[in-house]
Amino acid sequence: MRMCKHLRSITLLAVLLAPASSALAQGGTHPVDVITRAEDGALVIGGFTDGALTFPKRVFTNGTELGDIVPGVTFNPGFDSLPDQFPQSVVVGVTIRAALRVWDGSDFDTLAPVTMTVRQDGIDAITPASDPADPSAGPSLTIGLTDPIDGRLHEHPGYRLDAPAPDGLYLLELELFVDPAAASRSDPFWIIFVQDEGGAGLSDQLDDAAAWVEDNLAGNDCPADFNEDGFSNDQDFFDFVNAFFGPGPADFNADGFTNDQDFFDFVNAFFANDLCN
């Protein structure tokens, strides 16, 4: 009886880590997915924030709980693209840029004691033990082919925290590429995975962990894009002024205070927005 139970578990795991993405790819865009588009010859990463599709978006936390079906495994986030962004039937792949990190309660500076495996169509890419000298030369994996009709991609690889899979928040750093190179590689982006078999409520730390990644790793390529919609325009000016004279947040220079210096710093960034567009 025990042997049958183990065989059923092994069979289920094999099915889930096999090419399940093809079935998922038939649906629409998922709110937890990493969305990509081509912009000025480069891949740009976006995603849903408060129900709205936002570009750029570089830190992903929704739907990243491991073990919802099989311990230590999830199939979110998937990778999606808008239609007609890329040529038909080109390869889209992902590169693991760094070793897996684990949250220590205040930062992600600590190397994880385990690895993470990303699997698609029976092929694995495993996080390296240390950061590659050239991040873009890290372990890579084909995610799938763009649609032969509209050039869209929608695939869900499997993510597995490898044994012994201790509880924690784990940071995976990735970039996307297409081959042949219809667009240059994306900027780095980060996925924070939650492993909480012990029920310690680690999801409660996700906001702090994501804020640390935003502040210390993602940065802001366009500070004048105050509303983070992917553009620097008049709406950003109005949104900042409303925040500054309203409920906030408007600590533009992140010094811990909202004062006249934030206003001057935003105005300077806004009128230098030719660097952003």
N, C-alpha and C positions, 0 to 999 in steps of 0.2 A: 504493500500500500504506500509506504513511504517512497519507494523507488518510483512509482507511478506519479506521485506528487512532484518529485524532482524532475521527472521527464517532462511533465506538463509545463513547469516553470522554465526549463531550458528551451522547450519548443516556442513558448510565448516570447522569450527574450530574443530568440533567433529571428522570429517574424518581425519583431519591432525594430531590430537593428538591421534588417534587410531593406531592400529598396521600397520602403513604404511611401516614400515621398511622391511617387508617381500618382498615387491615388489622391493624396492631399493636393497635388498640383492642379486638380480639376476644379477646385473651388475658387472663390474670390480672394481678395486681399484680406489677410487676417490682421486685426488690430495690433498684435504683438510682433508682426513681421518686420524684418529689416527691408526697407524699400530703397531701390536704387534707380537713378535716372542718369542720363548723359547730359552734361552741361559744360559748354565750352571745351569739348574734347576730353572731359574727365568724368569718372564715375563719382557721383555725389550720393551720400547716404542720407536717408530720411526715415521717418517713422511717425506713428500716431502719438500725439500728445493731447490729452484731454479731448479725444475724439476727432481731432483735426490732424490731417497729414502735414507734417512740418519738415522742411529742409533748411539747413542741415540738422541732423540728429545723430549723435555719436555715442550715446550711452543708453543701453537697453536693459530694463529690469523686469518688465511685465511678462508673465508667462514662463519664467525661467526657473520655477521650482522643480528640482529633480525628484524623481520617484513618484510622479503622479500615477504611473501605470506599472513601471518596473523600477525597483530600487536603484537610485543613482542615475536614472536615465530621463531625458526629455527630448521632444522633437520641436521645441520652440526656443528661440524664434526661427521662423522660416526665412527664406530669401525671395523677395518679390521685386518685380520691376513694373514700371508703367508701360503700356503698350507702345509699340513703334519707337522705342528708345534705342534699340540695337538691331543689327542685322539679324536675319533669320538663321537659326541653327548654328549659332556660335557658342563656344564653351564659356561658361561663367564659373569661376573658381574662387576659392577662399584661401588665404595664406595666414597661418598662425605666426604672429610677429614676435611673440615673447613667451617666456615660461609662465605657467599658471601661477597666479598670486592668490593669497588668502587674506581676508580682512582680519585685523587684530583688534578691532574696536575703534581704531582711530585712523588707519591708513591701509594701503595695499602694498606696502614695501616688502612684505615677507613672502618668500617663495613658498608655494604650497608643498606639503609633504607627499603629494600624490600627483599624478598626471590626469589629463582629460583627453579622451578620444572623441574625435569628430568623425562620424561614419556616413558615407553615402554610397549606395549601390555596392555594398560589400567591401569598399575601400576605406582604409583608415588613415587619418592624420592625427598624430599624437603630440601634445604639447612638449616642447623640449625641456631638458633638465635645467638649462640656463638660457639666457637671452642670446639669440643669434647675433653675430657681429653685424650682419646686414639683415635687418628685420624682414625685408621683402624677399629674402632667400630662405625664410623659415619653411616648415612643413606646409605643403599645399595639397589641396583636394579639389577635384572637379565637383561642383554642385549640380550642374546639369547643362542642358542645351536650351537656348532660347527657342521660343515657339517658331515653327516653320512658316507660320502665316503672319503673325503680328510682332514677332521678335520679343515677346514677353517671357519672363522667367517666373516660375513659382515652384519652389522646392523646399522640403523640410528635411535636412539631415538629422541624424541622431547625435546627441551629446551624452557622453557617459563619463561620470567621475569614477576613475579607476580605483580598484580595491587598494586599501581597506575603506576608502570613501568616507573619511570622517566628516562630521557635521561642520558647516561653516559657510561663509560667503566667498565665492571664488570668482576671480576676474580673468576673463579670456580676451586677449587683444587680437584683432583680426583686420584684414583688408581684403577687398574684392578686386578681381581682375577679369578681363575678358580676353579670349584667345580665338582667332586673331585679334590683335589689339585695336578694337574699334573705338576705344577710349582708354585714357591712362588710368592707372590704379587709383582706387579710392583713398582718401585719407584714412588713417587708423580709426577704428571704432571698437567699442568695448561692450561685452555682455557680462552682467553679474548674475551668477547662478546661486541658488539657495539649496543647500543640502541640510535638511533639518529633520532627520528621522527621530531624533530625541525629543522633538516637540518643544524646543527652547524658545520659540518665537523669534527666530533669527530674521524673519521677513520684516520685523519692526525696525531693523537696522538698515534696510535697503535705501531709504532716503538719504541717510547720512553717508552711506558708502557711495551712492551715485553722485552726491554733491562733491565728495572728495575727488572722484574721477574727473568730474567736470572742471573743478578748480585746478587740479594738479597735472592732469594728463591731456584732457580734450582741449583746454584753452578756448579761445574765441577768435577765429580768423577774421571776424568782422564785428568789432565792438559796437559799431553804430547800429547793427541789426538788433535793436533792443528787444523786439518782440519775437525774435528767433524764427521768422517765417522764411528765411533764406534770401531776403532782400533788404537793402538799406534805402529807405525812402521816407516821405513825409509822415507816413503812419508811425514810424519809429519815433519821430520827434514828438508827435502828439501823445503817443503812449508813454514816453518818458516824462513829459511835462505833467500828464495826468497822475503818474505814479509819484512824481516829486512833490506835487502840491496836494496829493491825495493820500491814500492809505499805504502807498509804496508797493513793493520794495523799490528803492531808488538809490541804493548804495552802489553807484556805478563803478567807483574805483575800489570797492571791496576793502575799505579800511576800517569797517565796523561802525561808521557813522554816515548819516545822510545829512549833507550840508551843502553850502554854496560850491565847494570844490567839486562835488559830484556833478553839479549843473555845468560848471565850466569844462570839466573833463569830457562830459557827453557832447557838448557843443563842439569842442575841438575834434572829437572823433567823428561826429556827424558831418562836418564840413571837410573832412579828409576821406569821405566815403568812396572816392574814386579808387582807393586801395582795396575796397571790398568787392566792387562789382566788375 
